[in-house]
Amino acid sequence: MEGLLSFLIFAGLFYFMMRFGCGAHMIHGHHGKHQDNEINKHTDPVCGMEVDTDKGYRKMYAGNLYRFCSRNCLDKFEAQPERYIEQEKHHGDSI
């Protein structure tokens, strides 16, 4: 009976640590405002505008996902993708 009581106490502590302690981050992720903004924002390679993950258009090209603020920017990218990828690389080097 003593072993069962010890097990139940340990199980209860484990449950609360996983539910409310460090284990909660493993399940739900970190919900800090700074991190969410970084994850949910992308830069349109054509015009440079920031685009939310759940908005705009997207295109896979050469194994990378690009996001666009409008259909017009997507059409420009599809016409000459190398031009905009090179621009993006040069802008990234200067920062």
N, C-alpha and C positions, 0 to 999 in steps of 0.2 A: 504494500500500500504506500510505503514511503517513496518508492521509485515512481509510482504513478503520480503522486503529488509533485515531485520534483519535475517530472516530465511536463505536467500541465503548466507549472509556473514558467518553465523554460519556453514552452510553446507559446504561452501568452506574451512573454517578453519579445520573443522572435516576431510574433504577429504585429505587435505595436511598433517595433523598429522598422519592419518592412512597410507597414502602412503609413506611418507618420515620420519616420526617421530617414536615414540615408537611403534605404531601400526604395522609398517613394520616388526618388529621382531616377532610379533604374527603370521604373514602370512608366512614369509620366513625363520624364525629361525635366530639364530646368526651364522654368517659365519666366526668366528674367526679361525685362523689357528690352534691354540692350541686345541680348542674344536673339530674341524674336525678330527684331528689326533687321539684324544682319541676315538672318535666315530667309526672311520673307521679302527681301529687296534684291533686285537684279538690275543691271544696267543694260539698256537697249544699245547694242553696238552701232546702230545707225545714227541715232540722234543724241544718245547719251542720257536720256531720261531714266529715272528709276522706275522700275516696274515691279508691282507686288506679284508674289508667286501665284496667287489665285486670280490674277487679272491679265489682260493682254493676250498676246499670241506667243507661241513657242515653236521652235524648230530645232531638230537634231541635225547637226552637221559635223562630220568628221569626229564623231564620238563625243561631242560637247553639246549641251543644251543651251540655246540662246533664247532670250525672251525679248519681245517687242511690244511697244506701247500701242501700235496701231497696225492695221493691215498694210498701210502705205509703207511703213518701215520694213515690214516683213517682205513685201514685194521687192523693195530695193535690195534687201539682203539676198533674196533668192536669185536676183539678176546678176549680182557680182559679190558672192560671199567672201572671196579672198580679199577683196578691197577692204571690207569692214573688219575682217579678222586681223589684217595687218595693222589697220588704224588702232584697233583695240590693244594690240601688242605694244605698239609705240607709245600709246598713252599710259599703259601700265608700267613701262620702263621709266618714264619721266617722273612718276609719282614717288 
